[in-house]
Amino acid sequence: MFLSGDFNLLQPVSGVRDTPIDEGNRAFFMNLLGGGSVARIHDDQGNTIFSSIFQGLSDYYTGQGVDSAVFRNDVDTQTLDGVDLLVVGLPSFFFTADESAAMREFVQSGGNIIFLGEVNNFLMSNWYINSALSQVGSTLRIVNQSDFDGGGGFTTITGPQITDDPFTQGVDSFSYAFSSQVTAPDGTGLFYGEDGELF
């Protein structure tokens, strides 16, 4: 189970919206597959800007030989069958009990999920993510009212701000923009902002 307080970190994977590509972001999202080759990306926003970012990630995966698709229907066991990674960004509704149960079963069966929240302008999406995390049985949380590194544009971290971990193998740099902090009391923090904020 993975969580970030920044949705923008998807953009350096594909270069969508004229964002400079960061090979570290690409390596991380490949590592999230855990050696698998099937990804599903949940987009319930129906928003042109966000949808283009989701599609950019999916297109990158496809170019790497990954079976990847964006979907807008409910998260259920049928959708997750045979999937290695589920990407959930900026949900616009609470997940239902059935959806949460499907995600919990998915994780217990060895699948990976990454939830992507944002700054306080997306407070409701962060609440929906925190609720889903609780229902799935994770202690990961987005800390609302905790925005940082919002000076404009993207920030790139290197060195000690990136934890040495199997999921950061090959990640020498990592780019993000204006994030909320996250907490991982029972997990491993992977990326830290300029002043040590976990995101």
N, C-alpha and C positions, 0 to 999 in steps of 0.2 A: 504494500500500500504506500502510495506516494502523495505528497501534497505540496503545492506551491502557492504563495500569495501573489503570483504574477502570471497573468495570462499571456503577456507580451513575449515571454521567452519562447513561444512557438514561432514567432516571426523570423528569427535568425536561422531557423532550420531550413526554411524554403526560400527566404529572401522576399517574401510577399510584401507588398506596400513599400518597395524600394529599401527594405531593411538589409543592411550588410549581413551576409552569411557568416555564421560562427561555427566552425567545424566542431567545437566543443559541444554546442547545443545539439548538433547532428549526432555526435557520438553518444551523448546521453540518451537521446530518444531511441536510438538503436539498441542501447544497453537495456532499456526498459522492457524490450521484448523478451529478455531472459533467454536468448538463444532460439526463441520461437520465430514465427514468420506470419502471424495473423494479427492485425490490429483493427479495432473498431473505434470510431471517434464520434462521440455523442454531441449533437448540435441541436438544441431545442430553441435557439434564439431566432432563427429565421432572419437574421440581420445580415445585410450584404457585407459589411466590414468584417464581422466576426466569422461569418460563413466562409469568406475568402481565406481567412487564416486557418480555419479547420481544414479546408480543402487543400491549402498549400502543404500542410503536414501530410495529409493523405497522399498527395501527389509525390511528395518526396519519398515516402515509404514505398509507393508503387515502383518508383524508379530504382529502388534498392532491392526489388524482387519480393517485397512484402505484400501479402494479400491484405489490402487496406481499403476501408470504405467509411464514409460519413453516413450516419443514420440519424433520423429525427423521431422515430417511434419510441415507445417505452423501452426501458432496459429490462429484458427478460431472459430467461434461460435459453430460449431458442436463438436469440441474437448473440448470446455469449458462447454458444456451443462451438468448441474448437478454436476459440479466440485466446491469444496469449496476452494481449494488452488492451485495456479499455481506457480511453482518454475522455475525461469529462471536464469541460470548461464552461464557466459562467452559466450554470443552470438558471433557468428563469422560474422554476417551480420546485416545491418540495418533492422529493422522490416518494412514491407510494410505498406502503409496507411490502408489497409484492416485488417492487423494483429493488428495494433494499435487501430483501431476502435473496434475490437473484445475484446481487453483487456480493453478498456475504458468502454464498455458496461458491461463486466464481473464485474469490480469493482463497477460500479454504481448499479449493481444488488445485491451487498453484498459479492462478492467473494474477496479473498485475493490474492495478488501477492507479492512474494519476489524476487527481483532482486539481484544477487550476482556478484559483480565485483572483481577486484583484484588490485595488485600493478602495477607499470608503465610498467612492461614487457607485460601487457595485456591492453595497452593503447586503442587500437581499440575497444576491448570489452567494456571498460568503456564508450567510446564515443557512442557506439551503445545503451548501457543502458540509458545514459543521454538523448539521442534522443528519445528513447521510453518513458521515463518518461515525457518528455515535451509533446509528442503527446498524452499521456494518460491524461494529465492535472495535473501532480504532480510537486511540486517544489523541491522534493528530488533530490539531485545530488551527484555524486562521484566527489571528488576534485582530479584531476590529479596532478601528481608531489607532492604527499603528503604522501608517504610511511612512515610507522612507525612500531615500535616493530618488527624489522626484524633481531633480534639477532640469529635466528636459532631455529628450533623447535616450539613448541606451547607455547603460553602464556595463563594462566588461571586467569581470574578476578573474584572477589567476592565483597560482601559488597556494598559500595557506588558507585562502578563502574557499578553496575547494577541498573537501574531505577525501582522503584516499580510501576508496571503496570500490568493490567490483562494479557498481553502477556508474562510477565516474572514471572507469578505465578509458584512457584515450581522451579524456576531457582536460585539456591544458588551459582552456579559457572558457568562460560562460557569460553570455550576455542577457541582460534583463532590463526592464524599465519600470520605475515607480511601482513598488511592491508593498504588500502588507506582510507583516511578520507572521511566522507560523511557530507553533510549539510542537515538540516531539518528545514528550516525557518518557515514552517507552520505545523510542526509535532512534535512528541515527540521522543527525543533521548533515546535509550534503553541501549546501551552498550558503555562503554568508555575505551580507552586504558590506559596504565600505566601513561601517562602524560595528561590524560583528553581528548584525541582525540576521537571524535564520529566516530564509525564504524558500 
